[in-house]
Amino acid sequence: MTTMSYKDAARLALAEEMRRDATVWALGEDVSEGGVFGQYLGLVDEFGPARVVSTPISEATIMGAAVGAAMVGTRPVVELRFSDFALCAVDEMVNQAAKARYMFGGQTRAPLVIRQPIGMWRSSAAQHSQSLESWYVHVPGFVVLAPGTPEDNRGLLKSAIRCDDPVIYMEHKDSWDMEGEVPDGDDGAVPIGEARIDRTGDDVTIVTWSGALQVARQAADAAADKDVSVEIIDLRSLWPWDQNAVFASVEKTGRLAVVHEAVKVCGFGAEIAATVSETMGDRLKSPVRRLGAPRIPIPYAPPLEDLCRVRVADVMNVFEEMGV
């Protein structure tokens, strides 16, 4: 195992896939200069400007070019800098990439990866801080991934690049410098649609993903001090999502809390809560609980930004209300 950062793990994955497959290439604003967060540093030196392509500042143009390139046989990795900026390219994503395989009866497809950094980060305010994963899960045709660790950011990105469907790939901005162990000397690809048990427990299940994984871990530590055993399921793949892993955990604990950074109203946690309640509601010891951000624009001022965050104390309060 090698210790590396979340962004370095993704850069390693992209380099490995570009070496493996000559049809893989990257495009986006400033990628040949390393990208806004340094997640592309050095790639242009190895692969050249024809495969690491800096583009004009036009998300619609970037996506349009990538969709066309994917449909004629390449595998573009699209950098959109912030998930908020991706909204300028929604038509190309939703009405073209996501629907191409279906509308043309499988005669063409759009195998591309759309990287959208998500989440609150250093007072980035209302237009640079959103987590919009539930929007894309709602759209038929997309695969939606949200890695929470360096190991998964390498493994899931590799699987995303190899996927024959368009992949919305969401990396949390506050995780770029987070370090963790990444396997040496193996392919490392992580199966799409398979959750990971981050921690085993018996009293309550937390289902989470992306940056909220760190909150879940801290809450589990705090709960352990009170003799409460928490099982954490890192979903990491939002569509398809691993229902069986969630069901198995909730069958054991009888309690479920879904924790995510996105707005709670109509967040993906609602889908998980509804599915678990419909499927195994008679076996639950308490109603499923959701924790997410309030339905307000994310403020610039740090104290106000913090009011939008799910905190460990919030999770602990929910545990108490659930009777654990």
LINCOR-V146389 format. One record per pair of residues at least 6 apart in sequence whose ideal C-beta (glycine too) atoms are under 8 Angstrom apart, sorted by the first residue. I is the first residue (numbers start at 1). J is the second residue. D is the distance in whole Angstrom. If there is no record, write none. Layout:
i=I j=J d=D
i=I j=J d=D
This chain:
i=1 j=181 d=4
i=1 j=182 d=7
i=1 j=183 d=6
i=1 j=184 d=6
i=2 j=181 d=7
i=2 j=182 d=5
i=2 j=183 d=8
i=2 j=184 d=5
i=3 j=179 d=5
i=3 j=180 d=7
i=3 j=181 d=6
i=3 j=182 d=8
i=4 j=12 d=7
i=4 j=150 d=6
i=4 j=179 d=7
i=4 j=180 d=8
i=4 j=182 d=5
i=5 j=150 d=6
i=5 j=176 d=7
i=5 j=177 d=5
i=5 j=178 d=6
i=5 j=179 d=5
i=6 j=147 d=8
i=6 j=149 d=7
i=6 j=150 d=5
i=6 j=153 d=5
i=6 j=171 d=7
i=6 j=175 d=5
i=6 j=176 d=6
i=6 j=177 d=7
i=6 j=178 d=5
i=6 j=179 d=8
i=6 j=180 d=7
i=7 j=37 d=6
i=7 j=38 d=6
i=7 j=39 d=4
i=7 j=153 d=8
i=7 j=171 d=8
i=7 j=176 d=4
i=7 j=177 d=7
i=8 j=150 d=7
i=9 j=150 d=4
i=9 j=151 d=7
i=9 j=153 d=5
i=9 j=154 d=4
i=9 j=180 d=8
i=9 j=182 d=5
i=10 j=39 d=6
i=10 j=153 d=5
i=10 j=154 d=7
i=10 j=157 d=5
i=10 j=171 d=7
i=11 j=39 d=6
i=11 j=40 d=7
i=11 j=41 d=7
i=11 j=42 d=8
i=11 j=43 d=7
i=12 j=154 d=6
i=12 j=182 d=7
i=13 j=153 d=7
i=13 j=154 d=4
i=13 j=155 d=7
i=13 j=157 d=4
i=13 j=158 d=5
i=13 j=161 d=8
i=13 j=188 d=8
i=14 j=24 d=8
i=14 j=26 d=7
i=14 j=40 d=8
i=14 j=43 d=7
i=14 j=77 d=6
i=14 j=157 d=7
i=14 j=161 d=8
i=15 j=43 d=6
i=15 j=46 d=7
i=15 j=47 d=8
i=16 j=158 d=7
i=17 j=24 d=5
i=17 j=157 d=8
i=17 j=158 d=6
i=17 j=161 d=5
i=17 j=162 d=8
i=18 j=24 d=5
i=18 j=25 d=7
i=18 j=26 d=8
i=18 j=43 d=7
i=18 j=46 d=8
i=18 j=47 d=6
i=18 j=51 d=7
i=21 j=75 d=7
i=21 j=161 d=8
i=23 j=73 d=6
i=23 j=74 d=5
i=23 j=75 d=5
i=24 j=51 d=8
i=24 j=74 d=8
i=24 j=75 d=5
i=24 j=77 d=7
i=24 j=161 d=6
i=25 j=47 d=8
i=25 j=50 d=8
i=25 j=51 d=4
i=25 j=52 d=7
i=25 j=53 d=7
i=25 j=69 d=8
i=25 j=74 d=6
i=25 j=75 d=8
i=25 j=76 d=6
i=25 j=77 d=7
i=26 j=40 d=7
i=26 j=43 d=7
i=26 j=51 d=7
i=26 j=52 d=5
i=26 j=53 d=7
i=26 j=76 d=7
i=26 j=77 d=4
i=26 j=78 d=8
i=26 j=79 d=7
i=27 j=53 d=4
i=27 j=54 d=8
i=27 j=55 d=5
i=27 j=62 d=6
i=27 j=65 d=7
i=27 j=66 d=6
i=27 j=76 d=6
i=27 j=77 d=8
i=27 j=78 d=6
i=27 j=79 d=7
i=28 j=35 d=7
i=28 j=53 d=8
i=28 j=54 d=7
i=28 j=55 d=6
i=28 j=62 d=6
i=28 j=78 d=6
i=28 j=79 d=3
i=28 j=80 d=7
i=28 j=81 d=7
i=28 j=115 d=8
i=29 j=36 d=8
i=29 j=54 d=7
i=29 j=55 d=6
i=29 j=56 d=8
i=29 j=57 d=6
i=29 j=62 d=8
i=29 j=79 d=7
i=29 j=81 d=6
i=30 j=36 d=6
i=30 j=54 d=6
i=31 j=40 d=5
i=31 j=43 d=8
i=31 j=44 d=8
i=31 j=52 d=6
i=31 j=53 d=7
i=31 j=54 d=6
i=31 j=55 d=8
i=31 j=79 d=5
i=32 j=40 d=8
i=32 j=44 d=4
i=32 j=49 d=6
i=32 j=52 d=5
i=32 j=53 d=7
i=32 j=54 d=4
i=33 j=40 d=8
i=33 j=54 d=7
i=34 j=40 d=5
i=34 j=41 d=4
i=34 j=42 d=7
i=35 j=41 d=7
i=35 j=79 d=6
i=35 j=81 d=8
i=36 j=81 d=5
i=37 j=117 d=7
i=37 j=173 d=7
i=37 j=176 d=5
i=38 j=176 d=8
i=39 j=79 d=8
i=39 j=171 d=8
i=39 j=176 d=7
i=40 j=52 d=7
i=40 j=79 d=7
i=43 j=52 d=5
i=44 j=52 d=4
i=55 j=61 d=7
i=55 j=62 d=5
i=55 j=65 d=8
i=56 j=62 d=8
i=58 j=88 d=8
i=59 j=80 d=6
i=59 j=85 d=5
i=59 j=86 d=6
i=59 j=88 d=4
i=59 j=89 d=4
i=60 j=88 d=6
i=60 j=89 d=5
i=60 j=91 d=7
i=60 j=92 d=6
i=62 j=78 d=6
i=62 j=80 d=7
i=62 j=89 d=7
i=63 j=78 d=6
i=63 j=80 d=8
i=63 j=89 d=4
i=63 j=92 d=4
i=63 j=93 d=6
i=63 j=97 d=7
i=63 j=114 d=7
i=64 j=89 d=8
i=64 j=92 d=5
i=64 j=96 d=8
i=65 j=76 d=8
i=66 j=76 d=4
i=66 j=78 d=5
i=66 j=92 d=8
i=66 j=112 d=5
i=66 j=114 d=8
i=67 j=92 d=6
i=67 j=96 d=5
i=67 j=97 d=5
i=67 j=100 d=7
i=67 j=110 d=5
i=67 j=112 d=7
i=69 j=76 d=5
i=69 j=112 d=8
i=70 j=76 d=6
i=70 j=97 d=7
i=70 j=109 d=8
i=70 j=110 d=4
i=70 j=111 d=5
i=70 j=112 d=4
i=70 j=166 d=8
i=71 j=100 d=6
i=71 j=108 d=5
i=71 j=109 d=7
i=71 j=110 d=6
i=75 j=111 d=5
i=75 j=112 d=7
i=75 j=113 d=8
i=75 j=161 d=6
i=76 j=112 d=5
i=76 j=113 d=7
i=77 j=112 d=7
i=77 j=113 d=5
i=77 j=115 d=7
i=77 j=161 d=6
i=78 j=112 d=6
i=78 j=113 d=7
i=78 j=114 d=5
i=78 j=115 d=6
i=79 j=115 d=5
i=80 j=86 d=5
i=80 j=89 d=7
i=80 j=114 d=6
i=80 j=115 d=6
i=80 j=116 d=5
i=81 j=117 d=7
i=82 j=116 d=7
i=82 j=117 d=6
i=82 j=124 d=8
i=82 j=127 d=8
i=82 j=128 d=5
i=82 j=173 d=8
i=83 j=116 d=4
i=83 j=117 d=6
i=83 j=118 d=5
i=83 j=130 d=6
i=83 j=131 d=7
i=83 j=132 d=5
i=83 j=170 d=7
i=84 j=127 d=5
i=84 j=128 d=6
i=84 j=129 d=7
i=84 j=130 d=5
i=84 j=132 d=8
i=86 j=93 d=7
i=86 j=114 d=7
i=86 j=116 d=5
i=86 j=132 d=8
i=93 j=114 d=6
i=93 j=166 d=7
i=93 j=168 d=8
i=94 j=139 d=5
i=96 j=110 d=7
i=97 j=110 d=4
i=97 j=112 d=7
i=97 j=114 d=8
i=97 j=141 d=7
i=97 j=166 d=4
i=98 j=110 d=8
i=98 j=139 d=5
i=98 j=140 d=7
i=98 j=141 d=3
i=98 j=142 d=5
i=98 j=166 d=6
i=99 j=140 d=8
i=99 j=141 d=6
i=100 j=108 d=6
i=100 j=109 d=6
i=100 j=110 d=5
i=100 j=141 d=8
i=101 j=108 d=7
i=101 j=109 d=4
i=101 j=110 d=7
i=101 j=141 d=7
i=101 j=165 d=7
i=102 j=140 d=8
i=102 j=141 d=6
i=109 j=164 d=6
i=109 j=165 d=7
i=110 j=165 d=8
i=110 j=166 d=5
i=111 j=163 d=6
i=111 j=164 d=5
i=111 j=165 d=7
i=111 j=166 d=7
i=112 j=166 d=5
i=112 j=167 d=7
i=113 j=157 d=7
i=113 j=160 d=5
i=113 j=161 d=6
i=113 j=163 d=8
i=113 j=166 d=8
i=113 j=167 d=5
i=113 j=169 d=5
i=114 j=166 d=7
i=114 j=167 d=7
i=114 j=168 d=5
i=114 j=169 d=6
i=115 j=169 d=5
i=115 j=171 d=7
i=116 j=132 d=8
i=116 j=168 d=6
i=116 j=169 d=7
i=116 j=170 d=5
i=116 j=171 d=8
i=117 j=170 d=8
i=117 j=171 d=5
i=117 j=172 d=7
i=117 j=173 d=5
i=118 j=130 d=7
i=118 j=131 d=5
i=118 j=132 d=7
i=118 j=133 d=7
i=118 j=146 d=8
i=118 j=170 d=5
i=118 j=171 d=7
i=118 j=172 d=6
i=118 j=173 d=7
i=118 j=210 d=7
i=118 j=211 d=8
i=118 j=261 d=8
i=119 j=129 d=7
i=119 j=131 d=5
i=119 j=172 d=4
i=119 j=173 d=5
i=119 j=174 d=6
i=119 j=175 d=8
i=119 j=210 d=7
i=119 j=211 d=5
i=119 j=261 d=6
i=120 j=129 d=5
i=120 j=173 d=8
i=120 j=174 d=7
i=120 j=261 d=7
i=120 j=298 d=6
i=120 j=305 d=6
i=120 j=308 d=7
i=120 j=309 d=7
i=121 j=128 d=8
i=121 j=129 d=7
i=121 j=172 d=8
i=121 j=173 d=4
i=121 j=174 d=5
i=122 j=174 d=8
i=123 j=300 d=5
i=123 j=301 d=7
i=123 j=302 d=6
i=123 j=305 d=6
i=124 j=173 d=7
i=124 j=298 d=8
i=125 j=298 d=6
i=125 j=299 d=7
i=125 j=300 d=4
i=126 j=297 d=4
i=126 j=298 d=5
i=126 j=299 d=7
i=126 j=300 d=8
i=129 j=298 d=4
i=129 j=305 d=8
i=130 j=262 d=8
i=130 j=298 d=7
i=131 j=170 d=8
i=131 j=210 d=7
i=131 j=260 d=7
i=131 j=261 d=5
i=131 j=262 d=4
i=131 j=263 d=8
i=131 j=293 d=8
i=132 j=262 d=7
i=133 j=144 d=6
i=133 j=146 d=6
i=133 j=168 d=8
i=133 j=170 d=6
i=133 j=210 d=8
i=133 j=238 d=6
i=133 j=262 d=6
i=133 j=268 d=6
i=134 j=262 d=6
i=134 j=266 d=6
i=134 j=267 d=5
i=134 j=268 d=4
i=134 j=270 d=8
i=134 j=271 d=8
i=136 j=142 d=5
i=136 j=144 d=5
i=136 j=168 d=4
i=136 j=239 d=8
i=137 j=144 d=5
i=137 j=238 d=5
i=137 j=239 d=5
i=137 j=268 d=6
i=137 j=271 d=7
i=141 j=165 d=7
i=141 j=166 d=7
i=142 j=165 d=7
i=142 j=166 d=6
i=142 j=167 d=7
i=142 j=168 d=5
i=142 j=239 d=7
i=143 j=160 d=7
i=143 j=163 d=6
i=143 j=165 d=5
i=143 j=166 d=7
i=143 j=167 d=5
i=143 j=168 d=7
i=143 j=192 d=6
i=143 j=237 d=8
i=143 j=239 d=6
i=143 j=240 d=7
i=144 j=167 d=8
i=144 j=168 d=5
i=144 j=170 d=7
i=144 j=237 d=8
i=144 j=238 d=4
i=144 j=239 d=4
i=145 j=156 d=5
i=145 j=160 d=6
i=145 j=167 d=6
i=145 j=168 d=7
i=145 j=169 d=5
i=145 j=170 d=7
i=145 j=192 d=7
i=145 j=236 d=7
i=145 j=237 d=6
i=145 j=238 d=7
i=146 j=170 d=5
i=146 j=171 d=8
i=146 j=172 d=8
i=146 j=209 d=5
i=146 j=210 d=4
i=146 j=235 d=8
i=146 j=236 d=6
i=146 j=237 d=8
i=146 j=238 d=6
i=147 j=153 d=4
i=147 j=155 d=8
i=147 j=156 d=5
i=147 j=157 d=8
i=147 j=171 d=7
i=147 j=210 d=7
i=147 j=236 d=6
i=148 j=172 d=7
i=148 j=175 d=7
i=148 j=208 d=8
i=148 j=209 d=6
i=148 j=210 d=5
i=148 j=211 d=7
i=148 j=212 d=8
i=148 j=213 d=4
i=148 j=214 d=8
i=148 j=234 d=5
i=148 j=236 d=6
i=149 j=178 d=8
i=149 j=180 d=5
i=149 j=213 d=7
i=149 j=234 d=7
i=150 j=178 d=7
i=150 j=179 d=7
i=150 j=180 d=4
i=150 j=181 d=8
i=150 j=182 d=5
i=151 j=180 d=6
i=151 j=181 d=7
i=151 j=182 d=5
i=151 j=183 d=7
i=151 j=188 d=8
i=151 j=190 d=8
i=152 j=190 d=6
i=152 j=196 d=7
i=152 j=234 d=8
i=152 j=236 d=5
i=153 j=171 d=6
i=153 j=175 d=8
i=154 j=182 d=6
i=154 j=188 d=5
i=155 j=188 d=5
i=155 j=189 d=5
i=155 j=190 d=3
i=156 j=169 d=8
i=156 j=190 d=5
i=156 j=192 d=7
i=156 j=236 d=6
i=156 j=237 d=8
i=157 j=169 d=7
i=158 j=187 d=7
i=158 j=188 d=6
i=158 j=189 d=4
i=158 j=190 d=8
i=159 j=189 d=5
i=159 j=190 d=6
i=159 j=191 d=7
i=159 j=192 d=5
i=160 j=167 d=4
i=160 j=169 d=5
i=160 j=192 d=7
i=162 j=189 d=7
i=163 j=192 d=7
i=170 j=210 d=7
i=171 j=210 d=8
i=172 j=210 d=5
i=172 j=211 d=4
i=172 j=261 d=8
i=174 j=211 d=5
i=175 j=210 d=8
i=175 j=211 d=6
i=178 j=214 d=8
i=182 j=188 d=7
i=190 j=236 d=7
i=192 j=237 d=5
i=192 j=240 d=7
i=193 j=237 d=5
i=193 j=240 d=4
i=193 j=241 d=7
i=193 j=242 d=6
i=194 j=236 d=8
i=194 j=237 d=7
i=194 j=242 d=6
i=194 j=245 d=8
i=195 j=233 d=5
i=195 j=234 d=6
i=195 j=235 d=5
i=195 j=236 d=6
i=195 j=237 d=7
i=195 j=241 d=7
i=195 j=242 d=4
i=195 j=245 d=4
i=195 j=246 d=7
i=196 j=233 d=8
i=196 j=234 d=5
i=196 j=236 d=6
i=197 j=231 d=7
i=197 j=232 d=7
i=197 j=233 d=6
i=197 j=234 d=8
i=197 j=245 d=7
i=197 j=249 d=7
i=198 j=213 d=7
i=198 j=216 d=8
i=198 j=217 d=7
i=198 j=232 d=4
i=198 j=233 d=7
i=198 j=234 d=5
i=199 j=217 d=7
i=199 j=220 d=6
i=199 j=230 d=7
i=199 j=231 d=6
i=199 j=232 d=4
i=200 j=231 d=6
i=201 j=220 d=7
i=201 j=229 d=4
i=201 j=230 d=4
i=201 j=231 d=4
i=201 j=232 d=8
i=201 j=253 d=7
i=202 j=229 d=4
i=202 j=231 d=7
i=202 j=252 d=6
i=202 j=253 d=6
i=203 j=223 d=8
i=203 j=228 d=5
i=203 j=229 d=5
i=203 j=230 d=7
i=203 j=253 d=6
i=203 j=255 d=7
i=203 j=324 d=5
i=204 j=223 d=8
i=204 j=228 d=7
i=204 j=229 d=8
i=204 j=230 d=6
i=204 j=231 d=7
i=204 j=253 d=5
i=204 j=255 d=4
i=204 j=256 d=7
i=204 j=257 d=6
i=204 j=319 d=6
i=204 j=322 d=6
i=204 j=324 d=5
i=205 j=230 d=8
i=205 j=231 d=5
i=205 j=232 d=8
i=205 j=233 d=6
i=205 j=246 d=7
i=205 j=249 d=4
i=205 j=250 d=5
i=205 j=252 d=8
i=205 j=253 d=5
i=205 j=255 d=6
i=205 j=256 d=5
i=205 j=257 d=7
i=206 j=216 d=5
i=206 j=219 d=7
i=206 j=220 d=7
i=206 j=230 d=6
i=206 j=231 d=7
i=206 j=232 d=5
i=206 j=233 d=7
i=206 j=256 d=8
i=206 j=257 d=5
i=206 j=258 d=8
i=206 j=259 d=6
i=206 j=315 d=7
i=207 j=233 d=5
i=207 j=235 d=6
i=207 j=246 d=6
i=207 j=249 d=8
i=207 j=256 d=7
i=207 j=257 d=8
i=207 j=258 d=5
i=207 j=259 d=7
i=207 j=269 d=8
i=207 j=272 d=6
i=208 j=215 d=8
i=208 j=216 d=5
i=208 j=232 d=7
i=208 j=233 d=7
i=208 j=234 d=6
i=208 j=235 d=7
i=208 j=258 d=7
i=208 j=259 d=4
i=208 j=260 d=6
i=209 j=234 d=6
i=209 j=235 d=4
i=209 j=236 d=6
i=209 j=238 d=7
i=209 j=260 d=7
i=210 j=260 d=8
i=210 j=261 d=7
i=211 j=261 d=6
i=212 j=259 d=5
i=212 j=260 d=5
i=212 j=261 d=5
i=212 j=310 d=6
i=213 j=232 d=7
i=213 j=234 d=5
i=215 j=259 d=6
i=215 j=310 d=6
i=215 j=311 d=7
i=215 j=312 d=6
i=215 j=315 d=7
i=216 j=230 d=8
i=216 j=232 d=5
i=216 j=259 d=5
i=216 j=315 d=7
i=217 j=232 d=7
i=218 j=312 d=5
i=219 j=230 d=7
i=219 j=259 d=8
i=219 j=312 d=5
i=219 j=315 d=4
i=219 j=316 d=6
i=219 j=319 d=8
i=220 j=230 d=4
i=220 j=232 d=6
i=222 j=312 d=6
i=222 j=316 d=6
i=223 j=229 d=8
i=223 j=230 d=5
i=223 j=316 d=7
i=223 j=319 d=6
i=223 j=324 d=8
i=224 j=230 d=7
i=228 j=319 d=6
i=228 j=324 d=5
i=231 j=249 d=5
i=231 j=252 d=7
i=231 j=253 d=6
i=233 j=242 d=8
i=233 j=245 d=6
i=233 j=246 d=6
i=233 j=249 d=6
i=235 j=241 d=6
i=235 j=242 d=7
i=235 j=246 d=8
i=235 j=272 d=8
i=238 j=268 d=6
i=241 j=272 d=7
i=243 j=275 d=6
i=243 j=279 d=8
i=246 j=256 d=8
i=246 j=272 d=7
i=246 j=276 d=6
i=247 j=276 d=7
i=247 j=279 d=7
i=247 j=280 d=6
i=249 j=256 d=8
i=250 j=256 d=5
i=250 j=276 d=6
i=250 j=280 d=6
i=250 j=283 d=8
i=250 j=284 d=7
i=251 j=280 d=7
i=251 j=283 d=7
i=254 j=283 d=7
i=254 j=284 d=6
i=254 j=285 d=4
i=254 j=286 d=8
i=255 j=284 d=7
i=255 j=285 d=5
i=255 j=286 d=6
i=255 j=322 d=5
i=255 j=323 d=8
i=255 j=324 d=6
i=256 j=272 d=8
i=256 j=273 d=7
i=256 j=276 d=6
i=256 j=284 d=7
i=256 j=288 d=5
i=256 j=289 d=7
i=257 j=288 d=8
i=257 j=289 d=5
i=257 j=290 d=7
i=257 j=291 d=7
i=257 j=315 d=7
i=257 j=318 d=5
i=257 j=319 d=7
i=257 j=322 d=7
i=258 j=269 d=4
i=258 j=272 d=5
i=258 j=273 d=6
i=258 j=288 d=7
i=258 j=289 d=7
i=258 j=290 d=5
i=258 j=291 d=7
i=259 j=269 d=8
i=259 j=291 d=5
i=259 j=292 d=8
i=259 j=310 d=6
i=259 j=315 d=6
i=260 j=267 d=6
i=260 j=268 d=7
i=260 j=269 d=5
i=260 j=291 d=7
i=260 j=292 d=5
i=260 j=310 d=8
i=261 j=292 d=7
i=261 j=293 d=6
i=261 j=309 d=7
i=261 j=310 d=7
i=262 j=268 d=7
i=262 j=269 d=8
i=262 j=292 d=6
i=262 j=293 d=6
i=263 j=292 d=6
i=263 j=293 d=5
i=263 j=294 d=7
i=263 j=295 d=5
i=264 j=290 d=6
i=264 j=291 d=7
i=264 j=292 d=3
i=264 j=293 d=6
i=264 j=294 d=7
i=264 j=295 d=7
i=265 j=292 d=8
i=265 j=295 d=5
i=267 j=290 d=7
i=267 j=292 d=5
i=269 j=290 d=4
i=269 j=291 d=8
i=269 j=292 d=6
i=270 j=290 d=7
i=272 j=288 d=8
i=273 j=288 d=4
i=273 j=289 d=8
i=273 j=290 d=6
i=276 j=284 d=8
i=276 j=288 d=6
i=277 j=284 d=7
i=277 j=287 d=8
i=277 j=288 d=6
i=285 j=322 d=8
i=285 j=323 d=7
i=286 j=321 d=8
i=286 j=322 d=4
i=286 j=323 d=6
i=289 j=318 d=5
i=289 j=321 d=7
i=289 j=322 d=6
i=291 j=310 d=5
i=291 j=314 d=6
i=291 j=315 d=6
i=291 j=318 d=6
i=292 j=310 d=7
i=293 j=308 d=5
i=293 j=309 d=7
i=293 j=310 d=7
i=294 j=307 d=7
i=294 j=308 d=6
i=296 j=308 d=7
i=298 j=305 d=6
i=298 j=308 d=5
i=299 j=305 d=5
i=299 j=307 d=8
i=299 j=308 d=7
